[in-house]
Amino acid sequence: MNWQLLPQFAITGILNGGPVALIALGIVLIFKSSEIFNFAHGQMLLIGTMSTWWFAAEEGMGLPLWLAVICAMGVSVLLGLLIERVTLRPMTGQPLLSIILMTLALGQVLQGLTILTFGTTQRNFPVFFSITDPYKLSLPFQYNGNPIVVILRQNLVWTFVIAIICVVVLWLFFQFTHTGLSMRATAEDHETAQSVGIRINRVFGISWAIAGLIATIGGILIATASGLDLSLSIVALIAFPAVLLGGLESIPGAVIGGLLIGLVQGLVALPTNDFFLGPAVAQAIRNSTEIVPYIILLIVLVIRPDGLFGQKRIERI
Amino acid sequence: MLKINNIEVIYSDVVLVLRGISLEVNQGQIVALLGANGAGKTTTLKAISGLLLREDGAVTRGGIEFEGQMLGSMQPEEITRSGIVQVLEGRRLFRHLSVEENLITGALFRNASNRVIKQDLEEVYDYFPPLREYRHRTSGYLSGGEQQMVVIGRALMAKPKLMLLDEPSVGLAPLLVQNIFEIIQRINQEAGVAILLVEQNANVALQIAETAYVMETGRIVMDGPSDQLAENADIKEFYLGLTQVGERKSYRDVKHYKRRKRWLG
């Protein structure tokens, strides 16, 4: 084990988890308001990010970057509203499973539409932050007499900061605005919400619009780091274990789930060839970045079926 | 104010639940709707509030008129916005929200300013003083009586013209029932809210109601001013549990079956 790199990998991992947390939040949002697990979230993210590229790129509209981002956010809000209005509202009252399977189909359709519109080539996504000039963070610890310095790409730090700001803004929105309150009320009980005069269809629409919006932000944050092609919708799948890990209904759960998954993915890079189980195992662990979130997920769900922060059902006996 | 004209309600296109109900609630009145389990009281309320639509029920005949406007197939949230608020049976709170948040949800559709909402909250706390103390608690952990206060308070926050109360006495201790019903009466008198009260506890309901209707198997079998109904021999026996004291009673005299039959006629 290369202990000197532990803080480096841990911090990088957590920072990588920021966008994951944001994407996970979008899934939680829709699940909370309508009990639908949105399998099309990755594709919503892909479309939002692709349109950002299109608005900004020379081959597309060639808009300044900030304007491109705003336009793409508009597109994703419209997409969210459209999905809710056209595909989900007519399904109201149908068994939940059919609706959930429909989101799966919807994901494939959106993926196909993206291929038709934008093609399959890898795109150069605009880079927001300087790549050449990383931040150096000296920790107040020493290892074998050497001070521990963590090197962080600017990009990584700022995507994390933006993701966390979005999460906080959303939380404030839920906690302190009337729209947020009507969303939380609808999440608990549709019939009672209607009986107090909340227009629940509008609440669903808002949920999908916000989910589309934050999916796009999450997608942009990921794409600035790793480039943009169709696999982005698969990359976003990493948010699924984050959601389940945290508990489907919990906003703090989604955030902690996202960060935890980032952390674990960072830490698996740690074992070196002097690992106590031998070099072969070390190699296997290093290669397991993609599956380790799901392994953790399995373990957590076996111990706590509602996830780490799943809503405790309030039952009075 | 509210006029129900001979409505028929069918669930899932086959189950006939209400067979011609007519009733009327006037401005500022408390009207009680009595009857045993399964008589169709809750269905009547849901027909008014529109929540029937959620359960695959439909009004297939007759009409419901509120302040001169036919409610027809309006969505429940729109009916609430027009001034009819239903307090659902079984103390349906938003359990994970605090007491105050629950109350505020009742006022959301009015787009009122925070200042107005604060005033309305104070008004509700004046009716239900214990809620002021528990305002920041998670409502799901309150006792049954306090939860009933929250749901009635939440309905009050909507500034309704008509409140539909579905069995507010269920599962509460007698003293609390008395307390809640006194507050219902105060709400009626002070805020001028008309109330349609569904109850199995005929005793308390008849005390505060002006007029009352008795339902059986989807029909109204009796109606009138509540003091007259309270004197009615059948009501006394079936709903108030009163018989002449000190006399032995043979089952032949009760003729329970026959007398019910007569109502149905």
Interface residues (C-beta under 8 A of the other chain):
Chain A: G93 H178 L181 S182 R184 A185 E188 D189 H190 E191 T192 A193 Q194 S195 V196 G197 I198 R199 I200 Q311 I314 R316
Chain B: S49 L51 R54 D56 Q75 P76 E77 T80 R81 V85 Q86 L88 R92 L93 F94 R95 H96 L97 E101 I104 T105 G106 L108 F109 T138 G140 Y141 G144 R154 A155 A158
